[in-house]
Amino acid sequence: MLEKGKIFVVGFGPGDYEHITKRAVDALKQSDYIIGYKTYVELIEHLVTAKSIVSTGMTEEVSRAQEAVRQAEAGNIVSVISSGDAGVYGMAGLVYEVLIEQGWTEATGIAVEVVPGISAINSCASLLGAPVMHDACTISLSDHLTPWTVIEKRIEAAAMADFVIAFYNPKSGRRTRQIVEAQRILLKYRSPATPVGLVKSAYRESQNIVLTTLAEMLEHDIGMLTTVVVGNSSTFFYDNKIITPRGYQRKYTLGEEVQPLKPHQRLRKENEPWALDQETGEAKDGFERIEVPKKLKKSTLEMAHMALELVSGKSTPIVKQTMESIFEFAVSPGVANKIITPKQMMLLAEIAGEEGTIEYTPEHRLLVKIPTEQPEEVVGRLRDEGLLVLPIGDVLNVKACDFCYGEKAESIPYAEEIAKTLGGMKLPKELHIGFNGCGMACYRAVFDDIGIVYRKKKFDLFIGAKPVGRTAHAAQPVAEGVEPEEIVPLLTKIIDEYKQNAHPNERLFKYFKRVKKILHYTYQDMSCKIEVEPAPCGD
């Protein structure tokens, strides 16, 4: 054992082996102790030969840094790990802060080496194309440690200055409004059509990439593992890529081999009218925006075909690549039906093909993602085969029981009417109506945002369940014996009130708790009465 130990603060990049540096691998293999957030430890476990691994949960960063210092002072070599780069929202700064509190100096204290890694802005940019070719910044939307007023000013400044922006920690179970506010600020300065890339879990098995716009980005799934890359005023889409020009168009003709300016002319003052005058300290404005050609010049392939036609005298068709969109939707065999036939499954498999995905959800639906330019044709084929095709996102979903496989079918028409009338309605936040065909409520309708239980030929109504989290609770019973002909109009009024008055991303139970009354139904606290420590993410 060494007289003095050493701390490596290791950034291991996105998480896959191909993108971790050799120095990071060497540091991990040299270490007696590996200390990190448990999810990160799992990502690099196959590289670890340490005698001890210390993994802790979120919000335990300080204890991890303190443990690293203790072990290093005892003579051990310790690696404190961070995903991405340890110096970008990672553990590097905190390790130094803990050491400083103990009077550490580089000359007399334990050795510290920060091992750089690929940060999310870089790994995500590589998957999107080249969105960070010009001045860019990173902003974390987590206000657990930084006051929101400070974050807000930084967003405003970056938006005003036309930076490409990478938002880290954009959203969690508890922090849902920050990304909404960020979008609001950006739209003050940027076009709604500004390209935006959403990258979840870059270079990991669950990687997901969405190309969207500033106006539409909130319609897609954004979470803690998502990095949101927002382009500047010159950023554009091309062939499923996001490109931010560096400014070469100001001096060069990119489609020509012979340039209008010779190499010795390109740095002359008269050819850079936008540059800062070294004598006066002034610069001309009006050159801020980089103009992107509206009509792209002919590609190399097209020019090759033109040359071939000139030589052969024959016209050769060119097969052009089209930009495919990702079509996301949900599929169900029916409101009351839970059985998908083999023929329907074969059709789904054919439509998904090699590039699509099919995911089963807790709502008894299949979530389908496919690249296609013909969504209407896809929907038509599925409906012809008897499947329901439903929108996803912040919409209203109706989840009904199986009615004991038809034995208790009396209320099925009401479930189908609710789905037909309200299903798919766009709302401030995804909302589930659970429908049970008898008083057993075995499909747990009372744990949905709105629960409906058919009992004694009438309906019982429940509002405001918190379906997930360590403080989950059932919905509040608000009405018994609602007449069948009244249930759809009543639900419509409840949904309309919520739609008109709820905040963006505000779940129904939070809205009910905030306003204290929906229609004439008064809020009652249904939460757990035993004190439960809230989870740092998701509660």
N, C-alpha and C positions, 0 to 999 in steps of 0.2 A: 504494500500500500504506500502511496506517495505521502511525503510529509505534508504537502499541500495538494489538494485536489484541483479539479478544473471543471468549469461549467461550459459546455457547448450549448448555445441557444440555436436550435436547428430549425430552419424553415425547409420543409420537405416538399414544397410545391403543391400541385393539385391533388396528389395522392396516389398516382400510379407510378410504378417503378421507372418507366422510361423517362419521366420528367423530374426525377430527383437527382441532385448533383452527386458526383463521386465523393466530394468532400463531406457531404451530409451522410452518405452511406458509411464512410470511414469513421466519422464521429460516432455514429450509432453503434458501430461494431467495437469501438474502443471503450465504450461507456460501461461502467459498473451499474449505473442506475439510469432508467429511462423514466422521465416524469412528464405527464401530459394529460390533456382532456381525453376521456376514455374513447371517444369516437376516433380521435386522431391516433391513439395508440393502436387501435384495431387496424388502421390503414397501413401501418408500417411494422406490424408484429413479425412478419416474415423476415424482416431485416435485423431483428434484435437478437443479440446474444448476451444481453446484460443479465447479471445475476438477480436483479430485482426490477420490477416495473411498478411504478406508482401512478395509478390512473384515478382521476377524480372527475366530478361533474362540472357543469357550467357554474359560474360565479365563484369557483374555487381557485381562481388564478393566483391570488396572493398566497394562499397556503402552498400551492405548487412551487412558487418562487422561493418561499421560505424554506421548504423542504430541500430544494436544490442547493441552497446556500449551506444548510446544515450538513448535508451529505458531502459536499465539496470540502467544507472545513474539516470534516473527519478524514479527509484524504482520498475520497472517491472521485472518479471521473463521472460526471453527470451530464446527460443530455436532456434539456428541456425542449420539448418539441412544439412546433406550431405548423399549421397548414399554411400554404402560400409562403410568404416571406416573414420571418420572425420579427422583422423591424417594421412591418406594415400591419398595424392593429394586432400584432402578435405579442410574444412574451419578452422580447429583448429589452424594451424600456423598463418593464416591471422588474425584471431581474436586477438591472442596474439600480433602480430606485430602492429595492430592498437592501442591496449591498451598501448603498450610500447611507441609509439609515443606520447601518452598523459601523460606519466610519471607514469603509473599504477605500483603498487606493490601488491603482494599477501596479504601483511600484512594490507595495508590501503585501497586498492581498492575494487571494486566490486568482488564478488565471481565468479569464472569460474570453470566449471566442464566439462571435455571432456568425453563423453559417448561412449565407443568403439562399433564398429559394425563389421560385417563380411565383409572383403574386397573382391574385385573381384577375387583376386588370390585364395582365399580360396573357395568362392562359386563356381567359375568356375571349380576349381580342383575337387570338390566333384562330379560334373556332368560328368567329364571326366574319373574318376577312382581314380588313386593315382599318378598323374604326379609330385607332389611337395614333394615327400618323402625324397628328398635329398636337398643339399644346393641350394637355389633359390634366385632370386632377381626380383624386379619390375622395369621397365623402362617405363617412359611416352615418347611417340614419339611426343608429342605436343611441338613445338618450338615457341609457342607464348610468353612464358616467359623465356624459357631456350635456349641459343644459340645452334644451331644444332651441332656445332663443339664439344660442351661438351657432348651432347647426343651420338654422334658418337663414342667418346672415351669410353663412358660407355658401349655401345653395344660391342665394340671391346674387352674391358677388360672382360666382362661377357662371351662372346663367347670363348675367349681364356682360361678362367678359368673353362669352362665346367659347368657353372651354368644352372639350369633350369631357363628360363626367362619368365616372364609374361609381355607382352607389353600392357600398357594402352594407350588410345587415339590413336590408331594406324593409323587412317585415317579419313578424313572429306572431304567435298566437295572441300575445297581449298587445303588441305594438302593430296596429293595423292602419292607423291614420297617417303616420309619418310619410309613407310613400305617396299618399293622396295629396298631402300638403306640398311635397316636393314637385309633383306633377303640376299643381296649381301655380307654383312660383315659376317653373320653367316655361309654362305656356304664356306668361307675361312677356317673354323675350324671344321665344322660338315658335316656329311654325308647328301646328298640330301634326303635320306630315313628317316632322323630324324623325329620322330612323332611330330605332331603339332595339337593342339586342338583349334578350333575357337568357342567361346561361345558368343552368342549375347543375351543380356537381360536375364541373368541367373535368373531363378525362377520367371519370369514374364510371362504374357500371350503370348507374342511374342517370347518366348525363342526359340533359334535355336542352334543346336550343330552340328559341322562338324569335323570329324576326317580326317586329311590329312597328308601330309608330308611337309618338309621344301621346297622341290623343287616345289611342286604343290600348296602351300597355296595361292598364289596370283590368282589362277584360281577361287577362291571362293569369295563370297561377304564379304567384311570387311569394317566396318564403325566405327563411334564414339562409338557405343554401344557394340562393339565387344572387347573381351579380347582375345589376342593371346598368348597361352601357348606353348612354345617351349621346347621340352625335351632335356636332355643331351645325352652324348654318350652311355649311358647304357639304356635309356628309350626304351620301346618296346610296341607294340600293343598286346592285347589279348582280344578276345571276345568283341569287340566294346568298349574296355577300353584302356586308356593309363596308363602304369605303369612305375614308376621309382624305381628301387630297392634301398634299403637303404644300402645294403652291407652285409646282413646276410649270403649270400652264401659263404663269405670268411671264416666263422667259423662254419656254421651249414649246415647240410644236410636236406633240407626243406621237403623232401619226406619220411624221416625216423623218427620214434619215438625215437630211441636210437641214441644219438649224439656221434660223434667220440671224442669230447672234453667234459670232465666233467665240471660242473659249476666252480670249483675252478681252472681249467686249462685255462679258456677262456680269462683271463686278463693277462696271463703271457707274458713276453717279447718275448719269442721264438714263441709264437702263434700270435703275431702281428708284423711281420717283417716290416710292412709299417709305424708303429707308430714312432713318434719323440723320439729319444733317449734322455733321461732326463740328461745324463751326457755329451754327446758330442754335443748335439743340432743338430744332423744330422738325416736324414731319408733316407731309401732306396727308389729308384724309381722303376718303372715297375709294380706297383700294382694299377695304376690309374683306369683302366677300370674294371668295374664289369661285368664278363662274364655271359650273359644270356643263359641258356641252349637252344641249337638249337632244341632239341626234348624234349618237356615237358613230365614229368613223368605221369604215369597213374593217372587218377582222382579217387576220392572216389567212384564215380558211377561205373567206370570201374572195380575197385577192388571188389566192391560188386557183380557185375555180374560174375566176375571170381569165387568168393566164391560160388555163387549160382550154377554155372555150376559144380563145384567140388562136391557139395552136391547132386545135382539132376541128374548129369550125362547127362544133356541136354544143348544144346547150346542156349543161349538166346540173341537175337539181341539187340544191344545197339543203341539207337537213339541219335546221336550226334548233338549238336547245332552248326550251321554254322554261320560264321560272315557275317551279311548282310550289303550290301553297300547301300547308299542312291543314287538313280538314279534321277537326276534332268534334266528336259527337258521342252521345250515349245511345245504347240499343237495349230494348226490353221486349220480351215476347208478349207483353200486355200488362194492363194495370192489375188484373187479378191472376193472370196466368204466370206461372214461374217455370214453365217447361219450354226449353228451346229444342226444336227438332234437329235431328242430324242434318237434314237438308238445309236448315237455316244456318247451322254451324259451318257447313261446307261453303255456303255463300259468303259468310263473314270471313272465313279463311281465304277465300279467293279474292275478296275485295281488299283485305289487309295485305296480302301478298308477302313478299320478302322484306319490304321496307316499312310496312305498317306495324302497329302494335295493338293488341287487345288485352285489356286489363279488367278483371272482375272487381266490382266495388261493393262496399257494405250496403249500398242502396239496392242491391239485387239487380244491377245493370252491368252491361259491358261498356267500358270506355274505349272507344276506337279512335286511333290517330293514324291517318293515312296521307301520303302525298298525292294530291290530285288537282287537276284543273277543272274537273267536272263533278262538283259536289251534288248538283241536282240529279244527275244520272245515278249516282251512288244511292241517294235517298230513295229514288224511285224504285230501284231494284230491291232494296231492303223492304220497303213497304209492300211491294207486290208479293213478297214472300211471307207477309203477315207480321212483320216486326214493327215495333214502334221506334221511331227515330226521334231523339230528344236533344235539345240544346244543353250545353254544359256551362259552368261558370256561375255567376251570381244570378241564378234564376230559381224559380219555384219548382220543386220536384214533389210529386205525389208518390208515396211508397205505401202500397197496400199489402195486406196479408194474403195468404193463398186461399182464404175462406174454406179452410179444411178441405182443400182440393174439390171445391164445388158443393160440399155438403151444406154449407151455410151461405148460399149464394144470394140470399134475399137483398143484401145491401150492395151487391156489386154494381148495379146501375148508378147508384149515388157516387161510388168511388170513381167510376168512369166519367160521370158528369163533372165532378170536381177537377179531374185531370184534364178534361177537354176545355173547361172554362178557364182554369187558372194555371195549368201546367205550362212551364216554359216562360212565364212572365219574368221580365227583367226586374231585379230588385236591388236595393243597396248592398245586400249580402245574400249568399246562397241560403235558401230556406226550404225545409222539409216538412211536408204535411204527412203524418203517419195515419193510416186508416186501418182499423181493426174491425172485423165483421162480427165479433161477439165480445161479451164482457170479460173473457179470459185475457184479452189484449196480449196474446202470446207473441205478436210481432213488435211489441214494445212501442206502440204508438205514443204512449205517455212520455217517452224519452226523445220525441222529436220536437221541433220548434212549435208545431201545432199538432195536437193529437186528437183524433176523432175515434170514438168507440161506439159501435152500434149495439144497443142494448134495449130489449123490450120494445123493439120497433121504433125506437127513437135514438137520438145521439147525445153522448156526453162529450163535452168540449174541454180540452186542456191547452193552455198557452204557456210558452216560455221555458221549456226545458233547456238545461245546459247539458248537451249530450256528451261532451268530452272534458277531459281534465281531471285533476285529482279532487276537485270540488264539484264534480258533475252532480246533477240532481234532476228529478222528474219535473214535468211541467205542472203548472198550477191548475187544479180543476176549477173552471170558471162557470160552467153551466151543465145542467143535467136535463134530460128530457126535451132536447131541441127537436122540433118536428122535422121530418125528412124534407119537406118542401122549403124549409127555412134555412137549411144548412149551407147551401151554396151562396145565397145572398148574404148570410152572416159572415161567411169566410171572405167573401169579396170585400165587404166593408172593413174587416180587420186588415186584410192585405193592403187595401188602398190607403188606409191610415198609416200603416208602417212604411209603405212606399213613398208617401208624400213627406213624411216627417223624420224618418230615420237618417242618421249620419251615414256617409259612405263607409262601407265595411262594418257597420254596426249590426251585430246579430240581434235577432228578435228578443232574446231574453235580456240583453243589455238595454235595448230600447224600452222594453216593458219596465225594467227596473228604474230607468232614468225618468220616464214621463209619469210613472206611477198609475196610469190608467189608459186602457185601450177600450174604446167605446165606453160602455158603462162598467167594464170589468176592472176592479181595483187590484193593484199589485200586492202580492203577499210574498214574503221572503221564503223561498223553498230550499235555500242552500243548506249545506251540512252545518249542524250546530256544534260539531266538534272542531276545534281549531286545527286546521291543516296548513302546514307550511306550503305556500304556493310554489309550483314548479317554476324554474327560471325561464323556461321556454314552453309555450303552449297553453299556459293557464290564463 
